[in-house]
């Protein structure tokens, strides 16, 4: 087996260390009910008030505190005739336990309350956000005025662990464990501003060698590059005119809109520019079909009403 092959089958050292730690933790941590009783008793400095809050008897709280002290082999309270007081060890332990329980509560509320929230966290690419989604947000607002949208825009394939409820991603399934719904396939062709050429001009692929080209560099597919396009046309582009290069899709589209030359772009992202005549595709060559945009939803999770409404709106937009 070559070096690097099958590495994904080897134990991850961090995971194994974490697993070992959690296994030891089960034997070293007191039962959670004892910690909850201790937090309440330490906060109120009263077994009676803690018992009332927990809806149990004072005797039950006293027994739980005693069991915790025996587990830790540390005295946590000074017991006086009509009052209790934390020992120095009890004060330090109470501070730590209170903080841990508070963080657990916040995390729990964030998850449980999120299902009823009107906030939808949407993950998407810069191109889809800029050229497809943003121009249509007014339509969505008119249908669902109560939905609050928060966008996480990145070319990286962010997962649902990144606080994302719904995602629109470009590529080919599978997308990790997400449930993917096909929306629309991209088709690219040589495209320029309508003001770049005289109206009605038609070009052959070879004619493009005489015009400036806008190159897309960076972590993009080979088929988005001019070298690949010319090769499929059987043309050597070594004699092509000098052009410009950009490293993001939004800059690519913007350069074409500003009349800087020809870019390999097309529907669905620039469909409205083609429809209104701002951009044209004057080269007599078939479009190149690329990957597709997909709607991604978390697996085995019931969406909140607002997230489901947004997902349905996206899907219906491409029917």
C-alpha positions as CSV (number, residue, x, y, z in Angstrom):
1,X,0.0,0.0,0.0
2,X,1.4,3.4,-1.0
3,X,2.1,6.0,1.6
4,X,-1.0,7.9,2.5
5,X,-3.4,5.2,1.3
6,X,-5.9,4.1,3.9
7,X,-5.0,6.8,6.3
8,X,-8.6,7.5,7.0
9,X,-8.8,4.0,8.5
10,X,-6.2,4.6,11.1
11,X,-7.3,5.7,14.6
12,X,-7.3,9.5,15.1
13,X,-5.0,10.2,18.0
14,X,-7.1,13.1,19.2
15,X,-10.3,11.0,19.1
16,X,-8.6,8.2,20.9
17,X,-7.3,10.5,23.6
18,X,-10.7,12.1,24.0
19,X,-12.4,8.6,24.2
20,X,-10.0,7.5,26.9
21,X,-10.6,10.7,28.8
22,X,-14.3,10.3,28.7
23,X,-14.2,6.7,29.8
24,X,-12.1,7.7,32.8
25,X,-14.5,10.6,33.4
26,X,-17.4,8.3,34.0
27,X,-15.7,6.8,37.0
28,X,-14.4,10.0,38.4
29,X,-17.4,12.3,38.1
30,X,-20.1,12.2,40.8
31,X,-23.7,11.5,39.7
32,X,-25.3,14.5,38.1
33,X,-28.2,14.7,40.6
34,X,-25.7,15.2,43.4
35,X,-24.0,18.1,41.6
36,X,-27.4,19.7,40.9
37,X,-28.4,19.4,44.6
38,X,-25.0,20.8,45.6
39,X,-25.3,23.8,43.2
40,X,-28.8,24.7,44.6
41,X,-27.8,24.2,48.2
42,X,-24.6,26.3,47.8
43,X,-26.4,29.1,46.0
44,X,-29.2,29.3,48.6
45,X,-26.9,28.3,51.5
46,X,-30.0,26.4,52.7
47,X,-30.9,22.8,52.3
48,X,-34.6,23.8,52.8
49,X,-34.6,26.3,50.0
50,X,-32.7,24.0,47.7
51,X,-35.3,21.3,48.4
52,X,-38.2,23.6,47.7
53,X,-36.6,24.6,44.4
54,X,-36.0,21.0,43.4
55,X,-39.4,19.8,44.6
56,X,-37.9,17.2,47.0
57,X,-37.6,17.0,50.8
58,X,-34.9,18.6,52.9
59,X,-33.8,15.2,54.0
60,X,-33.3,14.2,50.4
61,X,-31.1,17.2,49.7
62,X,-29.1,16.6,52.9
63,X,-28.6,13.0,51.9
64,X,-27.4,13.9,48.4
65,X,-24.9,16.4,49.8
66,X,-23.6,13.8,52.2
67,X,-23.3,11.3,49.4
68,X,-21.3,13.9,47.4
69,X,-19.0,14.6,50.2
70,X,-18.4,10.9,50.7
71,X,-17.7,10.5,46.9
72,X,-15.2,13.4,47.0
73,X,-13.9,12.6,50.4
74,X,-14.1,16.3,51.1
75,X,-16.3,18.3,53.4
76,X,-18.2,20.9,51.4
77,X,-20.4,22.6,54.1
78,X,-20.0,23.7,57.6
79,X,-23.3,22.6,59.2
80,X,-24.5,25.0,62.0
81,X,-27.7,24.7,64.1
82,X,-29.8,26.9,61.8
83,X,-27.5,27.6,58.8
84,X,-25.0,26.1,56.5
85,X,-21.8,27.6,55.1
86,X,-19.5,26.5,52.3
87,X,-16.1,25.4,53.3
88,X,-13.1,26.8,51.4
89,X,-13.0,23.6,49.2
90,X,-16.8,23.9,48.9
91,X,-16.6,27.5,47.6
92,X,-14.0,26.5,44.9
93,X,-16.0,23.5,43.9
94,X,-19.3,25.4,43.8
95,X,-17.9,28.0,41.5
96,X,-16.7,25.4,39.1
97,X,-19.8,23.3,39.2
98,X,-22.1,26.4,38.8
99,X,-20.1,27.5,35.8
100,X,-20.3,24.1,34.2
101,X,-24.0,23.7,34.7
102,X,-24.7,27.2,33.4
103,X,-22.8,26.5,30.2
104,X,-24.7,23.2,29.8
105,X,-28.0,25.1,30.3
106,X,-27.1,27.8,27.7
107,X,-26.1,25.1,25.2
108,X,-29.3,23.2,25.8
109,X,-31.5,26.3,25.5
110,X,-29.8,27.3,22.3
111,X,-30.7,23.9,20.7
112,X,-34.2,23.6,22.1
113,X,-35.3,27.1,21.5
114,X,-33.8,27.2,18.0
115,X,-36.5,24.9,16.7
116,X,-39.1,27.5,17.4
117,X,-37.1,30.5,16.2
118,X,-37.8,32.6,13.2
119,X,-34.1,33.0,12.5
120,X,-32.7,31.0,9.6
121,X,-29.0,30.7,9.2
122,X,-28.2,30.1,5.5
123,X,-24.9,28.9,4.2
124,X,-24.2,29.7,0.5
125,X,-21.5,30.6,-1.9
126,X,-20.5,34.2,-2.8
127,X,-21.6,33.8,-6.4
128,X,-25.1,32.4,-5.5
129,X,-25.6,35.0,-2.8
130,X,-24.6,38.0,-4.9
131,X,-26.1,37.1,-8.3
132,X,-29.1,34.9,-7.5
133,X,-30.2,35.1,-3.9
134,X,-29.8,38.8,-3.1
135,X,-31.9,40.1,-6.0
136,X,-34.8,37.8,-5.0
137,X,-34.8,38.5,-1.2
138,X,-37.6,41.1,-1.7
139,X,-39.8,38.4,-3.1
140,X,-39.1,36.2,-0.1
141,X,-39.7,39.1,2.4
142,X,-43.1,39.7,0.8
143,X,-44.1,36.0,1.3
144,X,-42.5,35.5,4.7
145,X,-42.0,38.9,6.4
146,X,-41.4,37.4,9.8
147,X,-38.4,35.3,8.8
148,X,-35.0,36.7,9.9
149,X,-32.2,35.6,7.6
150,X,-28.6,35.3,8.6
151,X,-26.2,34.4,5.8
152,X,-22.9,32.6,6.1
153,X,-21.2,33.2,2.8
154,X,-18.1,31.1,1.8
155,X,-16.7,29.0,-1.0
156,X,-15.8,26.5,1.7
157,X,-18.1,23.6,2.2
158,X,-19.4,24.6,5.7
159,X,-21.3,21.9,7.6
160,X,-24.3,22.1,9.8
161,X,-22.0,22.1,12.8
162,X,-21.2,25.7,11.8
163,X,-24.6,26.9,13.1
164,X,-26.1,26.6,9.6
165,X,-29.8,25.5,9.2
166,X,-30.0,25.4,5.4
167,X,-27.3,25.5,2.8
168,X,-27.1,26.0,-1.0
169,X,-23.9,24.5,-2.4
170,X,-22.3,24.1,-5.8
171,X,-20.8,20.7,-6.8
172,X,-21.8,17.1,-7.0
173,X,-23.3,14.8,-4.3
174,X,-22.7,13.4,-1.8
175,X,-22.2,16.4,0.4
176,X,-21.1,14.7,3.6
177,X,-24.2,13.5,5.3
178,X,-26.5,16.3,4.1
179,X,-29.8,15.6,2.3
180,X,-29.3,17.1,-1.1
181,X,-32.0,18.3,-3.5
182,X,-30.9,19.2,-7.1
183,X,-31.8,22.8,-8.0
184,X,-30.2,23.8,-11.3
185,X,-27.1,23.0,-13.4
186,X,-24.6,25.7,-14.4
187,X,-23.9,26.2,-18.1
188,X,-20.9,28.4,-19.1
189,X,-20.1,30.1,-22.4
190,X,-17.8,33.0,-23.5
191,X,-19.7,36.0,-22.2
192,X,-19.0,39.8,-22.5
193,X,-20.7,43.1,-21.9
194,X,-23.2,44.1,-24.6
195,X,-21.2,47.3,-25.1
196,X,-17.9,45.3,-25.7
197,X,-18.8,44.5,-29.3
198,X,-21.0,46.1,-32.0
199,X,-24.6,45.0,-31.8
200,X,-25.4,41.8,-33.6
201,X,-21.8,40.6,-33.7
202,X,-21.3,36.8,-34.0
203,X,-17.8,35.3,-33.4
204,X,-16.2,31.9,-34.0
205,X,-14.2,30.3,-31.2
206,X,-11.0,31.2,-33.0
207,X,-12.0,34.8,-33.1
208,X,-11.7,34.9,-29.3
209,X,-7.9,34.8,-29.8
210,X,-8.1,38.5,-30.9
211,X,-10.0,39.6,-27.8
212,X,-8.9,40.1,-24.1
213,X,-9.9,37.2,-21.9
214,X,-10.7,37.3,-18.2
215,X,-9.1,34.3,-16.4
216,X,-10.4,32.7,-13.2
217,X,-7.6,31.4,-11.0
218,X,-7.6,29.7,-7.7
219,X,-9.3,26.5,-6.4
220,X,-11.8,26.2,-9.3
221,X,-12.4,23.3,-11.7
222,X,-10.3,22.9,-14.9
223,X,-13.4,23.4,-17.1
224,X,-13.7,26.9,-15.9
225,X,-10.4,27.8,-17.4
226,X,-9.8,29.2,-20.9
227,X,-7.1,26.7,-21.6
228,X,-9.5,23.8,-21.2
229,X,-12.2,25.6,-23.3
230,X,-9.9,26.2,-26.2
231,X,-8.5,22.7,-26.1
232,X,-12.0,21.2,-26.4
233,X,-12.4,23.5,-29.5
234,X,-9.2,22.2,-31.0
235,X,-7.5,25.6,-30.8
236,X,-4.0,26.4,-29.5
237,X,-4.5,29.5,-27.3
238,X,-0.7,30.3,-27.1
239,X,-1.3,33.3,-29.4
240,X,-4.2,34.7,-27.4
241,X,-4.2,38.3,-26.5
242,X,-3.2,39.4,-23.0
243,X,-6.0,39.6,-20.6
244,X,-6.6,39.8,-16.8
245,X,-6.8,37.2,-14.1
246,X,-9.0,37.2,-10.9
247,X,-9.3,34.7,-8.1
248,X,-13.0,34.9,-7.3
249,X,-16.2,34.3,-9.2
250,X,-17.7,37.6,-8.2
251,X,-14.7,39.5,-9.5
252,X,-14.9,37.5,-12.7
253,X,-18.5,38.5,-13.3
254,X,-17.8,42.1,-12.4
255,X,-14.9,42.4,-14.8
256,X,-17.2,41.1,-17.6
257,X,-19.9,43.6,-16.7
258,X,-17.4,46.4,-16.8
259,X,-16.3,45.4,-20.4
260,X,-12.9,44.1,-19.5
261,X,-13.2,41.2,-22.0
262,X,-14.7,37.7,-22.2
263,X,-15.4,35.5,-19.2
264,X,-16.6,31.9,-19.0
265,X,-19.8,32.3,-17.2
266,X,-23.5,31.7,-17.7
267,X,-26.9,30.7,-16.1
268,X,-28.2,30.5,-13.5
269,X,-26.1,33.1,-11.8
270,X,-25.9,35.6,-14.6
271,X,-29.3,34.7,-16.2
272,X,-30.8,38.1,-15.4
273,X,-27.9,40.0,-17.0
274,X,-28.4,37.9,-20.2
275,X,-32.1,38.4,-20.1
276,X,-31.9,42.2,-19.8
277,X,-29.1,42.4,-22.4
278,X,-26.4,43.7,-20.1
279,X,-24.3,40.6,-21.0
280,X,-24.3,38.7,-24.3
281,X,-22.9,35.4,-25.5
282,X,-22.0,36.0,-29.1
283,X,-19.7,33.0,-29.8
284,X,-21.0,30.2,-32.0
285,X,-20.2,27.3,-29.7
286,X,-22.3,25.1,-27.4
287,X,-22.4,25.9,-23.7
288,X,-20.3,23.8,-21.3
289,X,-22.4,22.1,-18.7
290,X,-20.9,22.2,-15.3
291,X,-21.8,21.1,-11.8
292,X,-25.1,22.0,-10.2
293,X,-26.4,23.9,-7.2
294,X,-28.1,21.9,-4.5
295,X,-30.2,22.6,-1.5
296,X,-28.7,20.9,1.5
297,X,-30.7,20.0,4.7
298,X,-29.4,18.3,7.9
299,X,-30.0,14.6,8.0
300,X,-32.7,13.1,10.3
301,X,-33.6,16.5,11.7
302,X,-37.0,18.1,11.7
303,X,-36.6,21.7,10.4
304,X,-38.0,24.6,12.3
305,X,-41.0,26.2,10.5
306,X,-39.0,29.2,9.3
307,X,-36.2,27.0,7.9
308,X,-38.7,24.8,6.2
309,X,-40.4,27.8,4.6
310,X,-37.1,29.1,3.3
311,X,-36.2,25.7,1.9
312,X,-39.6,25.4,0.2
313,X,-39.2,28.8,-1.3
314,X,-35.8,27.9,-2.8
315,X,-37.1,24.7,-4.3
316,X,-40.2,26.3,-5.7
317,X,-38.0,28.9,-7.4
318,X,-36.5,26.3,-9.6
319,X,-39.6,24.3,-10.5
